[in-house]
Amino acid sequence: MRDPDYDYLGPQLKAMPAFRGFLRAVEARFYRDIELPEPVIDLGCGDGHFASETFEKSLTFGIDPWWSPLQEAGQYNIYDGLAQSDGAFIPAPNEYFASAVSNSVLEHIEHLDEVLIELHRVLKPGAMFVFCSPSHNFLPFLSISAGLRNVGLSGLASKYEAFFNKISRHHTCDSAEQWTERLTRTGYTVEKHWYYFSKPALRALEWGHYWGLPSLITKKLFNKWILWPSDANLALTDFYLRRYYDEPLPEQGAYVFFIARRV
């Protein structure tokens, strides 16, 4: 794992839109004290950027259903092997992996129980399973819908929440209790969990979606999220977001992080 003083925020802000970068920086820091025994599978590895910024040594295997991100993941040399595969069919023998990680992936999956059961098949008994997901607080923490409800526009607030969930591609935003029930049902025990991302942090992420639209344009035109990834160019962004990067864990957060084990 990286040095305890390693700053995850700066590199993330230089590589992707700020609203995504500072969330990933917060999550990456959680892995500093987590040892993932090999072989390890990254379920939903995407383009590999998160793993490349989070782990110092390569992970054994990464899978993702989309080919284009996998091509990018191969360029980071952070995985020993990659495969295009849906999580409900993992190309590996029974009880092969000693640990699994799935960072901000499971909330996008409709057939979630099938994926958890298939992951159970390829994990060794007692294998660690580390993942995170938006919690039941995600929608209630949004600022625009809260403002609409405050002036009596509950219907419009619900439509906004549905819109934000759609652009976030969320199928699941569950509480720790709901996740614990699901994990127990599919063959896991929960070792530890915690909420993270306070209401102000989530609202910074919410507005970052809109302020970050120019990054989408540069990505389309130049295949780069940030045209000038320099400390000077990103100084104000870093200054504003670092308070949320450094905030203590809240009692209730917009996201929840789990360390579980395969029974």
C-alpha positions as CSV (number, residue, x, y, z in Angstrom):
1,M,0.0,0.0,0.0
2,R,1.0,3.6,-0.5
3,D,2.8,5.7,2.1
4,P,0.4,6.9,4.9
5,D,1.2,10.5,4.0
6,Y,0.5,10.0,0.3
7,D,-2.0,12.7,-1.0
8,Y,-4.6,11.0,-3.1
9,L,-6.5,14.2,-3.9
10,G,-4.1,16.0,-6.1
11,P,-3.5,13.2,-8.6
12,Q,-7.2,12.5,-8.9
13,L,-8.0,16.1,-9.6
14,K,-5.4,16.2,-12.4
15,A,-6.9,13.1,-14.0
16,M,-10.7,13.5,-13.9
17,P,-13.6,16.0,-13.2
18,A,-13.4,17.3,-9.7
19,F,-16.7,15.9,-8.5
20,R,-15.5,12.4,-9.3
21,G,-11.9,12.9,-8.4
22,F,-12.4,14.0,-4.8
23,L,-14.8,11.1,-4.1
24,R,-12.3,8.6,-5.5
25,A,-9.6,10.2,-3.4
26,V,-11.6,9.7,-0.2
27,E,-12.2,6.1,-1.2
28,A,-8.7,5.4,-2.2
29,R,-7.4,6.5,1.2
30,F,-9.5,3.8,2.9
31,Y,-7.4,1.1,1.3
32,R,-4.2,2.2,3.0
33,D,-4.8,-0.1,5.9
34,I,-6.4,-3.0,4.0
35,E,-4.3,-5.9,2.9
36,L,-5.8,-7.8,0.0
37,P,-4.4,-11.4,-0.1
38,E,-3.6,-12.7,-3.5
39,P,-5.0,-13.7,-5.9
40,V,-7.4,-10.7,-5.9
41,I,-10.2,-9.9,-8.3
42,D,-11.4,-6.4,-9.1
43,L,-15.0,-6.7,-9.9
44,G,-15.9,-3.9,-12.3
45,C,-12.4,-2.6,-12.8
46,G,-13.4,0.0,-15.4
47,D,-10.5,1.9,-17.0
48,G,-8.1,0.9,-14.2
49,H,-7.4,4.5,-13.2
50,F,-8.7,4.0,-9.6
51,A,-6.6,0.9,-9.0
52,S,-3.5,2.5,-10.5
53,E,-3.8,5.5,-8.1
54,T,-4.8,3.3,-5.1
55,F,-2.5,0.3,-5.1
56,E,1.2,0.2,-5.5
57,K,1.4,-3.4,-6.7
58,S,-0.7,-5.0,-9.4
59,L,-3.9,-6.8,-8.8
60,T,-4.3,-10.4,-10.1
61,F,-7.4,-10.0,-12.2
62,G,-9.9,-7.4,-13.3
63,I,-13.2,-7.8,-15.1
64,D,-15.6,-5.3,-16.6
65,P,-18.5,-5.7,-19.1
66,W,-17.3,-2.9,-21.3
67,W,-14.5,-3.3,-23.8
68,S,-13.4,0.3,-24.2
69,P,-12.5,0.9,-20.5
70,L,-10.7,-2.4,-20.4
71,Q,-8.4,-1.3,-23.2
72,E,-7.5,1.7,-21.1
73,A,-7.0,-0.5,-18.0
74,G,-4.5,-2.5,-19.9
75,Q,-2.3,0.6,-20.4
76,Y,-1.9,1.1,-16.7
77,N,-0.2,-2.3,-16.1
78,I,-2.0,-2.6,-12.8
79,Y,-3.6,-5.9,-13.6
80,D,-1.9,-9.2,-14.3
81,G,-5.0,-10.2,-16.3
82,L,-8.2,-8.7,-17.7
83,A,-11.4,-10.1,-19.1
84,Q,-14.6,-8.6,-20.6
85,S,-17.2,-10.3,-18.5
86,D,-20.5,-9.6,-16.7
87,G,-20.2,-10.1,-13.0
88,A,-22.8,-12.8,-13.1
89,F,-20.3,-15.0,-15.0
90,I,-16.8,-14.7,-13.8
91,P,-14.2,-16.7,-15.9
92,A,-12.5,-18.4,-13.0
93,P,-12.5,-21.7,-11.1
94,N,-14.4,-22.3,-7.9
95,E,-12.8,-20.9,-4.8
96,Y,-9.9,-19.4,-6.7
97,F,-9.5,-15.8,-5.3
98,A,-8.3,-15.0,-1.8
99,S,-9.9,-11.5,-1.9
100,A,-12.1,-9.2,-4.0
101,V,-12.6,-5.5,-4.4
102,S,-15.4,-3.6,-6.1
103,N,-15.2,0.1,-5.8
104,S,-18.4,2.1,-6.6
105,V,-19.6,-0.6,-8.9
106,L,-22.4,-2.6,-7.3
107,E,-24.8,0.3,-7.3
108,H,-24.9,0.2,-11.1
109,I,-25.9,-3.5,-11.3
110,E,-29.6,-4.5,-11.7
111,H,-29.0,-8.3,-11.2
112,L,-27.1,-7.7,-8.0
113,D,-27.9,-11.0,-6.2
114,E,-26.7,-13.0,-9.2
115,V,-23.4,-11.1,-9.1
116,L,-22.8,-11.6,-5.4
117,I,-23.6,-15.3,-5.7
118,E,-21.2,-15.7,-8.6
119,L,-18.5,-13.8,-6.7
120,H,-19.1,-16.1,-3.8
121,R,-18.4,-19.1,-6.1
122,V,-15.0,-17.9,-7.1
123,L,-13.9,-16.7,-3.6
124,K,-12.1,-19.0,-1.2
125,P,-13.9,-19.6,2.2
126,G,-13.1,-16.7,4.5
127,A,-11.9,-14.5,1.6
128,M,-12.2,-10.7,2.1
129,F,-14.7,-8.7,0.0
130,V,-14.2,-4.9,0.1
131,F,-16.7,-2.6,-1.7
132,C,-18.5,0.7,-1.4
133,S,-21.8,2.1,-2.6
134,P,-24.1,5.1,-2.3
135,S,-26.2,4.8,0.8
136,H,-29.9,5.5,1.6
137,N,-28.7,9.1,2.4
138,F,-27.6,9.8,-1.1
139,L,-30.9,11.3,-2.4
140,P,-32.0,13.0,0.8
141,F,-28.6,14.8,1.0
142,L,-29.0,16.5,-2.4
143,S,-29.4,20.3,-2.2
144,I,-31.7,21.1,-5.1
145,S,-34.4,18.6,-4.1
146,A,-34.1,19.7,-0.5
147,G,-34.6,23.3,-1.6
148,L,-37.6,22.3,-3.7
149,R,-39.2,20.5,-0.8
150,N,-38.7,23.4,1.5
151,V,-40.9,25.5,-0.7
152,G,-43.6,22.9,-1.1
153,L,-42.5,21.4,-4.4
154,S,-42.2,17.8,-3.4
155,G,-43.3,16.4,-6.7
156,L,-40.6,18.3,-8.5
157,A,-38.1,17.4,-5.9
158,S,-38.8,13.7,-6.5
159,K,-38.4,14.2,-10.2
160,Y,-35.0,15.8,-9.6
161,E,-33.9,13.0,-7.4
162,A,-34.9,10.5,-10.1
163,F,-33.0,12.5,-12.7
164,F,-29.8,12.7,-10.5
165,N,-30.0,8.9,-9.9
166,K,-30.4,8.4,-13.6
167,I,-27.3,10.4,-14.6
168,S,-25.4,8.7,-11.8
169,R,-26.6,5.3,-13.2
170,H,-27.7,4.1,-9.7
171,H,-29.9,1.0,-9.3
172,T,-29.2,0.6,-5.6
173,C,-28.8,3.2,-2.8
174,D,-29.2,1.1,0.3
175,S,-28.5,1.5,4.0
176,A,-25.9,-0.5,5.9
177,E,-28.7,-2.6,7.3
178,Q,-30.1,-3.4,3.9
179,W,-26.6,-4.3,2.6
180,T,-26.0,-6.5,5.6
181,E,-29.2,-8.4,4.9
182,R,-28.3,-8.8,1.2
183,L,-24.8,-10.0,2.0
184,T,-26.0,-12.5,4.6
185,R,-28.5,-13.9,2.2
186,T,-25.9,-14.4,-0.5
187,G,-23.2,-16.0,1.6
188,Y,-21.1,-13.3,3.4
189,T,-20.6,-12.0,6.8
190,V,-19.9,-8.3,7.6
191,E,-16.7,-7.6,9.4
192,K,-16.8,-3.8,9.4
193,H,-18.6,-0.9,7.7
194,W,-18.6,2.9,7.9
195,Y,-20.5,5.8,6.3
196,Y,-18.5,8.5,4.6
197,F,-19.2,11.7,2.7
198,S,-21.2,14.2,4.7
199,K,-24.1,16.2,3.4
200,P,-21.9,19.2,2.5
201,A,-19.5,16.9,0.7
202,L,-22.3,15.3,-1.3
203,R,-23.6,18.7,-2.2
204,A,-20.2,19.7,-3.5
205,L,-20.3,16.6,-5.6
206,E,-23.8,17.4,-6.8
207,W,-22.9,20.9,-8.0
208,G,-19.6,19.5,-9.4
209,H,-21.6,17.6,-12.0
210,Y,-22.8,20.8,-13.4
211,W,-19.6,22.9,-13.0
212,G,-17.8,19.9,-14.6
213,L,-19.6,20.0,-17.9
214,P,-16.6,21.7,-19.7
215,S,-14.5,18.6,-18.8
216,L,-17.0,16.5,-20.7
217,I,-16.4,18.7,-23.8
218,T,-12.6,18.4,-23.5
219,K,-12.9,14.7,-23.1
220,K,-14.9,14.4,-26.3
221,L,-12.6,16.7,-28.2
222,F,-9.2,15.8,-26.9
223,N,-9.7,12.6,-25.0
224,K,-8.6,14.3,-21.8
225,W,-10.7,15.3,-18.8
226,I,-8.3,18.1,-17.8
227,L,-6.4,20.0,-20.4
228,W,-4.0,21.7,-18.1
229,P,-3.4,19.3,-15.1
230,S,-1.1,21.6,-13.2
231,D,-1.0,22.5,-9.5
232,A,-1.5,26.2,-10.4
233,N,-4.5,25.5,-12.6
234,L,-6.2,23.4,-10.0
235,A,-5.2,25.3,-6.9
236,L,-8.7,26.8,-6.2
237,T,-10.4,23.5,-6.9
238,D,-8.0,21.8,-4.5
239,F,-8.5,24.5,-1.8
240,Y,-12.3,24.2,-2.0
241,L,-12.5,20.4,-2.0
242,R,-9.7,19.5,0.5
243,R,-12.0,20.3,3.4
244,Y,-14.2,17.4,2.4
245,Y,-11.2,15.1,1.6
246,D,-9.9,15.8,5.2
247,E,-13.3,15.7,7.0
248,P,-13.8,13.0,9.7
249,L,-16.2,10.2,9.1
250,P,-19.7,11.3,9.7
251,E,-22.3,9.3,11.7
252,Q,-24.4,9.2,8.6
253,G,-23.0,9.6,5.1
254,A,-24.0,9.6,1.5
255,Y,-21.9,6.5,0.9
256,V,-21.1,3.3,2.8
257,F,-17.9,1.3,2.8
258,F,-17.9,-2.4,3.7
259,I,-15.4,-5.1,4.6
260,A,-17.1,-8.4,4.4
261,R,-16.0,-12.1,4.1
262,R,-17.2,-15.0,2.1
263,V,-18.7,-17.6,4.4
